[in-house]
Amino acid sequence: MQEKKSIHGSWASRWVFILAATGSAVGLGNIWKFPYITGENGGGAFVLVYLLCIALVGIPIMIAEVFVGRRARQSPINALVDLAEESGKSTKWSLIGVMGLLAGVLIFSFYSVVAGWVLQYIVSTANGSLNGVTSEQAGEIFSGLLADPGTLLLWHTIFTIMVVGVVIGGVNAGLERATRIMMPALFVLLFVMLGYGMSTDSFGAGWSFMFDFDFSKLSWDAVLVAVGHSFFTLSLGMGTIMAYGSYMPKRASIGSTVLAIGFLDTLVALVAGLVIFPIIFANGMDPAAGPGLMFISLPVAFGQMAGGQFFGTLFFVLIGVAAWTSAISLLEPTVAYLVERVGMKRSTATIALGVVVWAIGILCLGSFNFMSDVTLFGKNVFDFLDYITANIMLPLGGIFIALFAGWAVKKKHASDEINLKSEGLFNLWLFVVKFIAPVAVGVVFILNL
């Protein structure tokens, strides 16, 4: 088969793709959710189960997404049409791509609101207004932010413009240039913060919380949490990895590249825990504070410790960079589709999509104030969009991508594109993507409902 080329360009190297895909995967969930669920579910025992789930669920589905994108060299919807036709199957498989693109747009709409909170906290920490706050005062500050639609709108708008500004530049001048700057910056910030965490007296307590093997806490619920998070953490089920894969150099090995992404994503999550928990324990706070950990507990901790203003600002900048790299990948697949299918200029497509997600985001930020009484199935707009994307759209997308790659695509086409070192390894991947991964994600999907 003659090699196809993406009209959008391609990554300069395999490592640029690894950094871009890791940037997509590393987001707000890695930095506060993973450490929290690790500590609550048996520490090191949970990490072992999680790594197994990454191997049996995350990596195989990611390989499937990358190979579909790279073989077709198109946005997710068109890639699925192309490969379905190539294998003599129904083009209705492209509905997976439609659902994925819609999920990305909806996720961005509320993700941008949360990223706006982070931007506000960068400013609040940097100007010293959080210095010396009590837990009660920190709670009031956060509640006050949520109740102020004007401030939320300002930061939501700024964050949307930041993302649109990168995506509008295209694969090389936009996404790749941003990735080359932001991902090294993210790792530098993360390890500076780790160095600070290691200097505290509570580093040992943080290490124990995350890595001591407590099998008594390792319930079936914990296993389900591990399966679910291993899938969601890699940005699977919404076409972002498929779109990024379509820009991947042909000579790059898909298998080793995806393993590198899985490793880096997990590394960031584990190091984030070793950054956060020593600070939490040093200040006698609850490590199981969930979402409140980032916006209430940590500001109190930073506000009361030596150098806290500096390190607190660094921490929220780190979170902001992680949110930015993730959000870029949420818009790219839909922009690519509009360019391919509708023939729009990239600049026009990006700005138009930016306006749409910005408008939906206003409904999300209104959930905390002027639209707090508006509910959909008993949830405010923010929680409703979070629920249907995380619990319905993404798992269904992941299940169907696995089924498409395992059952619909001709085995030879998959084998040629993935090009693993041995037929045995390829057959193992095929077995996992046909049977194990769809069942595992399906079980989490049903139980989450």
C-alpha positions as CSV (number, residue, x, y, z in Angstrom):
1,M,0.0,0.0,0.0
2,Q,1.3,3.5,-0.9
3,E,2.1,5.5,2.2
4,K,-0.4,8.2,2.9
5,K,0.5,11.7,4.2
6,S,-1.5,13.9,6.6
7,I,-2.5,17.2,5.1
8,H,-1.9,18.7,8.5
9,G,1.9,17.8,8.7
10,S,3.7,15.4,10.9
11,W,5.7,15.3,14.2
12,A,9.4,16.0,13.6
13,S,10.4,12.9,15.5
14,R,9.2,10.0,17.6
15,W,10.1,11.8,20.8
16,V,8.0,14.8,19.8
17,F,5.1,12.5,19.4
18,I,5.8,10.9,22.8
19,L,6.0,14.3,24.5
20,A,2.8,15.5,22.8
21,A,0.8,12.3,23.7
22,T,2.2,12.4,27.2
23,G,1.1,16.1,27.4
24,S,-2.4,15.0,26.3
25,A,-2.5,12.2,28.9
26,V,-1.0,14.2,31.8
27,G,-3.7,16.5,33.2
28,L,-5.4,17.6,36.3
29,G,-6.5,14.0,37.1
30,N,-2.8,12.8,37.2
31,I,-1.7,15.4,39.7
32,W,-4.4,15.2,42.3
33,K,-6.6,12.2,41.6
34,F,-4.1,9.4,41.1
35,P,-2.1,10.1,44.3
36,Y,-5.3,10.2,46.3
37,I,-6.8,7.0,44.9
38,T,-3.4,5.2,45.4
39,G,-3.2,6.1,49.1
40,E,-6.8,5.2,49.7
41,N,-6.6,1.7,48.0
42,G,-3.5,0.1,49.5
43,G,-0.5,2.1,48.3
44,G,2.0,-0.1,46.6
45,A,-0.5,-2.9,46.2
46,F,-2.7,-0.6,44.3
47,V,0.2,0.7,42.1
48,L,1.0,-2.9,41.1
49,V,-2.6,-3.6,40.1
50,Y,-2.8,-0.2,38.3
51,L,0.4,-1.0,36.3
52,L,-1.1,-4.4,35.4
53,C,-4.3,-2.6,34.2
54,I,-2.1,-0.1,32.1
55,A,-0.5,-3.2,30.5
56,L,-3.8,-5.0,29.9
57,V,-6.2,-2.2,29.1
58,G,-4.4,1.2,28.5
59,I,-1.5,0.2,26.3
60,P,-3.4,-2.2,24.0
61,I,-6.2,0.4,23.3
62,M,-3.6,3.1,22.8
63,I,-1.8,1.0,20.3
64,A,-5.1,0.5,18.5
65,E,-5.8,4.2,18.4
66,V,-2.3,5.1,17.2
67,F,-2.2,2.5,14.4
68,V,-5.7,3.5,13.1
69,G,-4.6,7.1,13.0
70,R,-1.2,6.5,11.5
71,R,-2.5,4.1,8.8
72,A,-5.2,6.5,7.6
73,R,-3.3,9.8,8.2
74,Q,-6.6,11.5,8.9
75,S,-8.8,12.8,11.7
76,P,-10.6,10.1,13.7
77,I,-14.0,10.1,11.8
78,N,-12.3,9.9,8.4
79,A,-9.6,7.5,9.6
80,L,-12.3,5.0,10.8
81,V,-14.2,5.4,7.5
82,D,-11.0,4.8,5.5
83,L,-9.9,1.7,7.4
84,A,-13.4,0.2,7.5
85,E,-13.6,0.5,3.7
86,E,-10.1,-0.9,3.3
87,S,-11.2,-4.0,5.3
88,G,-14.6,-4.3,3.6
89,K,-16.6,-3.3,6.7
90,S,-19.4,-0.9,7.3
91,T,-18.5,2.8,7.5
92,K,-20.8,3.2,10.4
93,W,-17.8,2.4,12.6
94,S,-17.0,6.1,12.0
95,L,-19.7,6.9,14.7
96,I,-17.0,6.0,17.2
97,G,-15.1,9.0,15.9
98,V,-18.2,11.2,16.0
99,M,-18.8,10.4,19.7
100,G,-15.1,10.9,20.5
101,L,-15.0,14.4,18.9
102,L,-18.2,15.4,20.7
103,A,-16.8,14.1,24.0
104,G,-13.6,16.1,23.5
105,V,-15.6,19.3,22.9
106,L,-17.8,18.7,26.0
107,I,-14.8,17.8,28.2
108,F,-13.0,21.0,27.1
109,S,-16.0,23.1,28.0
110,F,-15.9,22.2,31.7
111,Y,-12.1,21.5,31.9
112,S,-11.5,25.1,30.8
113,V,-13.5,26.3,33.8
114,V,-11.4,24.2,36.2
115,A,-8.2,25.4,34.5
116,G,-9.5,28.9,35.1
117,W,-9.6,28.2,38.8
118,V,-5.9,27.1,38.5
119,L,-5.0,30.4,36.8
120,Q,-6.7,32.4,39.5
121,Y,-4.7,30.4,42.1
122,I,-1.4,31.1,40.3
123,V,-2.1,34.8,40.7
124,S,-3.5,34.5,44.3
125,T,-0.5,32.5,45.5
126,A,2.1,34.7,43.7
127,N,0.7,38.0,45.1
128,G,0.7,36.6,48.6
129,S,-3.0,36.8,49.2
130,L,-3.1,33.2,50.4
131,N,-0.2,33.6,52.9
132,G,-1.2,32.5,56.4
133,V,-4.8,31.5,55.6
134,T,-6.6,29.0,57.8
135,S,-8.5,26.1,56.4
136,E,-11.8,27.9,57.0
137,Q,-10.6,31.0,55.2
138,A,-9.3,28.9,52.3
139,G,-12.7,27.3,52.0
140,E,-14.4,30.7,51.9
141,I,-11.9,32.0,49.3
142,F,-12.7,29.0,47.0
143,S,-16.4,29.3,47.6
144,G,-16.2,33.0,46.8
145,L,-14.4,32.3,43.5
146,L,-17.1,29.8,42.5
147,A,-19.9,32.3,43.4
148,D,-18.3,35.0,41.2
149,P,-19.3,34.5,37.5
150,G,-17.3,37.5,36.3
151,T,-14.0,36.2,37.6
152,L,-14.7,32.7,36.4
153,L,-15.7,34.0,32.9
154,L,-12.5,36.1,32.8
155,W,-10.2,33.1,33.5
156,H,-12.3,30.7,31.3
157,T,-11.9,33.1,28.4
158,I,-8.2,33.5,29.0
159,F,-7.6,29.8,29.1
160,T,-9.7,29.2,26.0
161,I,-7.6,31.9,24.1
162,M,-4.4,30.2,25.3
163,V,-5.5,26.9,23.8
164,V,-6.9,28.3,20.6
165,G,-3.6,30.3,20.2
166,V,-1.6,27.0,20.1
167,V,-4.0,24.9,18.0
168,I,-4.4,27.6,15.4
169,G,-0.7,27.3,14.6
170,G,-1.1,23.8,13.3
171,V,0.9,20.6,14.0
172,N,4.4,22.1,13.7
173,A,4.2,25.8,14.4
174,G,1.5,25.3,17.1
175,L,1.3,21.9,18.8
176,E,4.9,20.8,18.3
177,R,6.4,24.1,19.3
178,A,4.3,24.3,22.4
179,T,5.1,20.7,23.3
180,R,8.8,21.3,23.0
181,I,8.5,24.1,25.5
182,M,5.8,23.1,27.9
183,M,6.6,19.4,28.5
184,P,10.3,20.0,29.5
185,A,9.0,22.9,31.7
186,L,6.4,20.5,33.3
187,F,9.1,17.9,34.1
188,V,11.5,20.6,35.5
189,L,8.7,22.1,37.7
190,L,7.7,18.6,38.8
191,F,11.2,17.6,39.9
192,V,11.9,21.0,41.6
193,M,8.8,20.4,43.6
194,L,9.9,16.8,44.3
195,G,13.2,18.1,45.6
196,Y,11.3,20.4,47.9
197,G,9.1,17.5,49.1
198,M,12.2,15.4,49.8
199,S,13.6,18.1,52.0
200,T,10.7,18.0,54.4
201,D,10.5,15.8,57.5
202,S,7.3,14.3,56.2
203,F,8.6,12.8,52.9
204,G,8.8,9.4,54.6
205,A,5.2,9.6,55.6
206,G,4.2,10.6,52.0
207,W,6.3,7.7,50.6
208,S,4.7,5.2,53.0
209,F,1.1,6.4,52.2
210,M,1.7,5.8,48.5
211,F,4.0,2.8,48.4
212,D,3.5,0.6,51.5
213,F,1.8,-2.6,50.5
214,D,-1.5,-2.8,52.3
215,F,-3.4,-5.7,50.8
216,S,-6.2,-5.3,53.3
217,K,-7.3,-2.2,51.4
218,L,-7.1,-3.9,48.0
219,S,-10.8,-4.7,47.4
220,W,-12.6,-5.4,44.1
221,D,-13.7,-1.8,44.2
222,A,-10.0,-0.8,44.2
223,V,-9.4,-3.1,41.2
224,L,-12.2,-1.4,39.4
225,V,-10.8,2.0,40.2
226,A,-7.4,0.9,38.8
227,V,-9.0,-0.3,35.6
228,G,-11.0,2.8,35.2
229,H,-8.1,5.2,35.9
230,S,-5.7,3.2,33.7
231,F,-8.0,3.8,30.8
232,F,-8.9,7.5,31.4
233,T,-5.4,8.6,32.3
234,L,-4.1,7.9,28.8
235,S,-6.7,10.1,27.1
236,L,-8.3,7.1,25.4
237,G,-11.7,6.9,23.8
238,M,-12.1,10.4,22.4
239,G,-9.9,10.3,19.3
240,T,-7.1,12.6,20.6
241,I,-4.5,9.8,20.5
242,M,-5.8,8.7,17.0
243,A,-5.4,12.3,15.7
244,Y,-1.9,12.6,17.2
245,G,-1.1,9.2,15.8
246,S,-2.0,10.4,12.3
247,Y,1.0,12.8,12.6
248,M,3.4,10.1,13.8
249,P,6.5,9.4,11.7
250,K,6.2,6.1,9.7
251,R,9.6,4.8,10.8
252,A,8.7,5.1,14.5
253,S,7.8,1.8,16.4
254,I,4.2,2.1,17.7
255,G,4.7,-0.5,20.4
256,S,7.8,1.0,22.1
257,T,6.5,4.5,21.6
258,V,3.2,3.7,23.4
259,L,5.1,2.0,26.2
260,A,7.2,5.2,26.7
261,I,4.0,7.3,26.9
262,G,2.5,4.9,29.5
263,F,5.7,5.0,31.5
264,L,6.0,8.8,31.5
265,D,2.3,9.3,32.3
266,T,2.6,6.9,35.3
267,L,5.9,8.5,36.4
268,V,4.2,12.0,36.5
269,A,1.3,10.7,38.6
270,L,3.6,8.9,41.1
271,V,6.0,11.9,41.4
272,A,3.0,14.2,41.9
273,G,2.0,12.1,44.9
274,L,5.5,12.4,46.4
275,V,5.2,16.2,45.9
276,I,1.7,16.6,47.4
277,F,1.6,14.2,50.4
278,P,4.7,15.3,52.3
279,I,3.3,18.8,52.3
280,I,-0.2,17.5,53.4
281,F,1.3,15.4,56.2
282,A,3.7,18.1,57.3
283,N,0.6,20.3,58.0
284,G,-1.5,17.6,59.6
285,M,-4.1,17.6,56.8
286,D,-6.4,15.0,55.4
287,P,-4.8,13.2,52.4
288,A,-8.3,12.0,51.3
289,A,-9.7,15.5,50.7
290,G,-10.4,14.7,47.0
291,P,-10.9,17.8,44.8
292,G,-10.7,20.1,47.8
293,L,-7.1,19.0,48.3
294,M,-5.9,21.2,45.5
295,F,-7.9,24.4,46.1
296,I,-8.3,24.3,49.9
297,S,-5.8,22.0,51.7
298,L,-2.7,22.8,49.6
299,P,-3.1,26.6,49.7
300,V,-3.3,26.4,53.5
301,A,-0.2,24.3,53.6
302,F,1.8,26.6,51.2
303,G,0.5,29.7,53.1
304,Q,2.0,28.5,56.4
305,M,5.4,27.1,55.4
306,A,8.8,28.7,54.7
307,G,9.1,29.5,51.0
308,G,5.5,28.6,50.6
309,Q,4.6,31.6,48.4
310,F,7.3,30.7,45.9
311,F,6.7,26.9,45.9
312,G,2.9,27.4,45.9
313,T,3.1,29.5,42.8
314,L,5.4,26.9,41.2
315,F,2.9,24.2,42.0
316,F,-0.1,26.0,40.4
317,V,2.0,26.9,37.4
318,L,2.8,23.1,37.1
319,I,-0.9,22.3,37.2
320,G,-1.6,25.1,34.7
321,V,0.9,23.7,32.2
322,A,-0.5,20.2,32.6
323,A,-4.0,21.5,32.0
324,W,-2.9,23.5,28.9
325,T,-1.1,20.5,27.2
326,S,-4.2,18.3,27.8
327,A,-6.7,20.9,26.6
328,I,-4.8,21.4,23.3
329,S,-5.4,17.7,22.4
330,L,-9.1,18.0,23.1
331,L,-9.6,20.5,20.3
332,E,-7.2,19.2,17.7
333,P,-9.2,16.2,16.4
334,T,-12.3,18.3,15.7
335,V,-10.3,21.1,14.1
336,A,-8.5,18.5,11.9
337,Y,-11.9,17.1,10.9
338,L,-13.4,20.5,10.0
339,V,-10.3,21.2,7.8
340,E,-10.6,17.8,6.0
341,R,-14.3,17.5,5.7
342,V,-15.6,21.0,5.4
343,G,-12.6,22.5,3.8
344,M,-12.3,25.3,6.4
345,K,-9.0,27.1,6.9
346,R,-7.3,25.9,10.2
347,S,-7.6,29.4,11.6
348,T,-11.3,29.7,10.9
349,A,-12.0,26.1,12.2
350,T,-10.1,26.7,15.4
351,I,-11.7,30.1,16.2
352,A,-15.2,28.8,15.4
353,L,-14.7,25.7,17.6
354,G,-13.1,27.9,20.3
355,V,-16.3,30.1,20.3
356,V,-18.5,27.0,20.7
357,V,-16.6,25.5,23.6
358,W,-16.3,28.9,25.2
359,A,-20.1,29.3,25.1
360,I,-20.8,25.9,26.5
361,G,-18.2,26.7,29.2
362,I,-20.3,29.7,30.3
363,L,-23.2,27.2,31.1
364,C,-20.7,25.1,33.1
365,L,-19.3,28.0,35.2
366,G,-22.9,29.2,35.7
367,S,-23.6,25.9,37.5
368,F,-21.8,27.3,40.6
369,N,-23.8,30.6,40.6
370,F,-26.4,32.1,38.3
371,M,-27.5,28.7,36.9
372,S,-27.1,26.7,40.0
373,D,-30.9,25.8,40.0
374,V,-30.7,24.4,36.4
375,T,-30.4,20.6,36.5
376,L,-30.2,17.8,33.9
377,F,-31.2,14.4,35.3
378,G,-30.6,15.8,38.8
379,K,-27.2,17.3,38.1
380,N,-26.0,20.8,37.3
381,V,-24.6,21.4,33.8
382,F,-21.0,21.0,35.0
383,D,-21.6,17.7,36.8
384,F,-23.8,16.4,34.0
385,L,-21.2,17.0,31.3
386,D,-18.5,15.5,33.5
387,Y,-20.7,12.4,34.2
388,I,-21.8,11.6,30.6
389,T,-18.3,12.1,29.2
390,A,-16.4,10.1,31.8
391,N,-18.9,7.4,32.5
392,I,-20.6,6.9,29.2
393,M,-18.9,8.4,26.1
394,L,-15.3,7.7,26.8
395,P,-15.8,4.0,28.0
396,L,-18.0,3.3,25.0
397,G,-15.4,4.9,22.7
398,G,-12.7,2.8,24.2
399,I,-14.7,-0.4,23.9
400,F,-15.6,0.2,20.3
401,I,-12.1,1.2,19.3
402,A,-10.8,-2.0,20.7
403,L,-13.5,-4.0,18.9
404,F,-12.9,-2.1,15.6
405,A,-9.1,-2.7,15.8
406,G,-9.5,-6.4,16.9
407,W,-12.4,-7.6,14.8
408,A,-13.1,-5.2,11.9
409,V,-9.7,-4.3,10.6
410,K,-8.0,-7.0,8.6
411,K,-5.3,-8.8,10.6
412,K,-2.6,-8.2,8.0
413,H,-3.3,-4.4,7.9
414,A,-3.0,-4.2,11.7
415,S,0.1,-6.4,11.7
416,D,1.8,-4.3,8.9
417,E,1.1,-1.0,10.7
418,I,2.0,-2.0,14.3
419,N,5.0,-4.0,13.1
420,L,5.9,-5.6,16.4
421,K,9.1,-7.6,16.6
422,S,7.5,-11.0,16.7
423,E,4.3,-12.5,15.6
424,G,3.8,-13.9,19.1
425,L,3.7,-10.3,20.5
426,F,1.3,-9.2,17.8
427,N,-1.0,-12.2,18.5
428,L,-0.9,-11.4,22.3
429,W,-1.9,-7.7,21.5
430,L,-4.7,-8.9,19.2
431,F,-6.0,-11.3,21.9
432,V,-6.0,-8.6,24.6
433,V,-7.6,-6.0,22.3
434,K,-10.3,-8.5,21.1
435,F,-11.2,-10.0,24.5
436,I,-9.6,-8.6,27.6
437,A,-9.6,-4.8,27.1
438,P,-13.3,-4.5,25.9
439,V,-14.5,-6.7,28.8
440,A,-12.5,-4.9,31.4
441,V,-13.7,-1.4,30.3
442,G,-17.2,-2.8,29.8
443,V,-17.3,-4.0,33.4
444,V,-16.2,-0.5,34.7
445,F,-18.7,1.1,32.4
446,I,-21.7,-1.0,33.7
447,L,-20.7,-0.6,37.4
448,N,-20.2,3.2,37.1
449,L,-23.7,3.6,35.7
